[in-house]
Amino acid sequence: MAEITTIAQFVKVIEVTDLEGVQQELEIWFDPEAKGLFAVESSFLDQTSDTVRSPYNKDTALVLPAKHLEGKGCRRNPVGA
């Protein structure tokens, strides 16, 4: 199967406390190919590109553009910014 690259749709930012008691920021995104939501830790995306594999389909690459986060309360500093 050929790989599909699509732009995920930003939903919102939420803060959660991890198992070590540290406050973490999660970005909630919508996968338009799978019609499903998923979350990615913002600090993970700080350390990598803004393209990730869909959690629903290994043949789908999802672009999570940082420009969609402007004014949304997210602290992410994308690679190359």
ZIVENFEN-V66594 format. One record per run of one state. SS is the DSSP state (a for helix, b for strand, c for the rest). FROM is the first residue (numbers start at 1). TO is the last residue. If there is no record, write none. Layout:
SS;FROM;TO / SS;FROM;TO
//
This chain:
c;1;3 / b;4;7 / c;8;8 / b;9;17 / c;18;22 / b;23;31 / c;32;35 / b;36;41 / a;42;46 / c;47;50 / b;51;53 / c;54;59 / b;60;63 / c;64;65 / a;66;69 / c;70;81
//
